[in-house]
Amino acid sequence: MDIDKVRALSDTELEDALRDARQDLWQARFALSTRQLKDYSTIPATRRRIARILTVRRERAERGESGQGRALAASRGSAREG
Protein backbone atom coordinates (compact mmCIF):
# COMPACT_ATOMS: atom_id res chain seq x y z
CA MET A 1 0.00 0.00 0.00
CA ASP A 2 1.63 3.24 -1.11
CA ILE A 3 1.37 6.57 0.71
CA ASP A 4 -1.34 7.97 -1.59
CA LYS A 5 -3.61 5.04 -0.82
CA VAL A 6 -2.95 5.45 2.90
CA ARG A 7 -3.75 9.16 2.74
CA ALA A 8 -7.06 8.35 1.02
CA LEU A 9 -8.24 6.24 3.99
CA SER A 10 -10.59 7.62 6.61
CA ASP A 11 -9.57 7.71 10.27
CA THR A 12 -11.42 4.50 11.11
CA GLU A 13 -10.02 2.73 8.06
CA LEU A 14 -6.57 3.96 9.06
CA GLU A 15 -6.96 2.51 12.55
CA ASP A 16 -8.15 -0.80 11.11
CA ALA A 17 -5.23 -0.89 8.68
CA LEU A 18 -2.78 -0.17 11.51
CA ARG A 19 -4.28 -2.92 13.65
CA ASP A 20 -4.09 -5.38 10.74
CA ALA A 21 -0.52 -4.42 9.90
CA ARG A 22 0.63 -4.84 13.49
CA GLN A 23 -1.08 -8.23 13.62
CA ASP A 24 0.63 -9.23 10.35
CA LEU A 25 4.00 -8.16 11.75
CA TRP A 26 3.44 -10.16 14.93
CA GLN A 27 2.48 -13.24 12.91
CA ALA A 28 5.50 -12.87 10.63
CA ARG A 29 7.86 -12.55 13.59
CA PHE A 30 6.28 -15.58 15.23
CA ALA A 31 6.61 -17.59 12.01
CA LEU A 32 10.24 -16.47 11.74
CA SER A 33 11.02 -17.61 15.27
CA THR A 34 9.45 -21.01 14.61
CA ARG A 35 11.24 -21.25 11.26
CA GLN A 36 8.00 -21.35 9.30
CA LEU A 37 8.43 -18.04 7.48
CA LYS A 38 9.37 -18.58 3.85
CA ASP A 39 9.43 -14.99 2.57
CA TYR A 40 11.56 -12.87 4.87
CA SER A 41 10.79 -9.68 2.94
CA THR A 42 7.33 -9.52 4.52
CA ILE A 43 8.79 -8.24 7.80
CA PRO A 44 10.43 -5.05 6.46
CA ALA A 45 7.51 -4.48 4.06
CA THR A 46 5.05 -4.65 6.96
CA ARG A 47 7.22 -2.34 9.04
CA ARG A 48 7.22 0.20 6.20
CA ARG A 49 3.43 -0.11 5.90
CA ILE A 50 3.09 0.61 9.64
CA ALA A 51 5.43 3.59 9.30
CA ARG A 52 3.35 5.01 6.44
CA ILE A 53 0.15 4.69 8.47
CA LEU A 54 1.72 6.32 11.52
CA THR A 55 3.10 9.12 9.35
CA VAL A 56 -0.35 9.91 7.96
CA ARG A 57 -1.83 9.81 11.46
CA ARG A 58 0.80 12.26 12.68
CA GLU A 59 0.26 14.57 9.70
CA ARG A 60 -3.46 14.66 10.38
CA ALA A 61 -2.93 15.30 14.07
CA GLU A 62 -0.63 18.22 13.30
CA ARG A 63 -3.14 19.73 10.88
CA GLY A 64 -6.10 18.91 13.09
CA GLU A 65 -8.05 17.40 10.24
CA SER A 66 -10.13 14.28 10.27
CA GLY A 67 -9.79 11.57 7.67
CA GLN A 68 -13.50 11.56 6.91
CA GLY A 69 -13.36 14.74 4.85
CA ARG A 70 -10.04 13.77 3.31
CA ALA A 71 -11.34 10.40 2.10
CA LEU A 72 -14.47 12.02 0.71
CA ALA A 73 -12.44 14.66 -1.16
CA ALA A 74 -10.12 11.97 -2.54
CA SER A 75 -13.03 9.89 -3.78
CA ARG A 76 -14.62 12.92 -5.43
CA GLY A 77 -11.35 13.82 -7.11
CA SER A 78 -10.89 10.33 -8.51
CA ALA A 79 -14.49 10.26 -9.74
CA ARG A 80 -13.94 13.47 -11.70
CA GLU A 81 -10.72 12.20 -13.27
CA GLY A 82 -12.18 8.89 -14.43
C-alpha positions in Angstrom: 0.0 0.0 0.0 1.6 3.2 -1.1 1.4 6.6 0.7 -1.3 8.0 -1.6 -3.6 5.0 -0.8 -2.9 5.4 2.9 -3.7 9.2 2.7 -7.1 8.4 1.0 -8.2 6.2 4.0 -10.6 7.6 6.6 -9.6 7.7 10.3 -11.4 4.5 11.1 -10.0 2.7 8.1 -6.6 4.0 9.1 -7.0 2.5 12.6 -8.2 -0.8 11.1 -5.2 -0.9 8.7 -2.8 -0.2 11.5 -4.3 -2.9 13.7 -4.1 -5.4 10.7 -0.5 -4.4 9.9 0.6 -4.8 13.5 -1.1 -8.2 13.6 0.6 -9.2 10.4 4.0 -8.2 11.8 3.4 -10.2 14.9 2.5 -13.2 12.9 5.5 -12.9 10.6 7.9 -12.5 13.6 6.3 -15.6 15.2 6.6 -17.6 12.0 10.2 -16.5 11.7 11.0 -17.6 15.3 9.4 -21.0 14.6 11.2 -21.3 11.3 8.0 -21.4 9.3 8.4 -18.0 7.5 9.4 -18.6 3.8 9.4 -15.0 2.6 11.6 -12.9 4.9 10.8 -9.7 2.9 7.3 -9.5 4.5 8.8 -8.2 7.8 10.4 -5.1 6.5 7.5 -4.5 4.1 5.1 -4.6 7.0 7.2 -2.3 9.0 7.2 0.2 6.2 3.4 -0.1 5.9 3.1 0.6 9.6 5.4 3.6 9.3 3.3 5.0 6.4 0.2 4.7 8.5 1.7 6.3 11.5 3.1 9.1 9.4 -0.4 9.9 8.0 -1.8 9.8 11.5 0.8 12.3 12.7 0.3 14.6 9.7 -3.5 14.7 10.4 -2.9 15.3 14.1 -0.6 18.2 13.3 -3.1 19.7 10.9 -6.1 18.9 13.1 -8.1 17.4 10.2 -10.1 14.3 10.3 -9.8 11.6 7.7 -13.5 11.6 6.9 -13.4 14.7 4.8 -10.0 13.8 3.3 -11.3 10.4 2.1 -14.5 12.0 0.7 -12.4 14.7 -1.2 -10.1 12.0 -2.5 -13.0 9.9 -3.8 -14.6 12.9 -5.4 -11.4 13.8 -7.1 -10.9 10.3 -8.5 -14.5 10.3 -9.7 -13.9 13.5 -11.7 -10.7 12.2 -13.3 -12.2 8.9 -14.4 
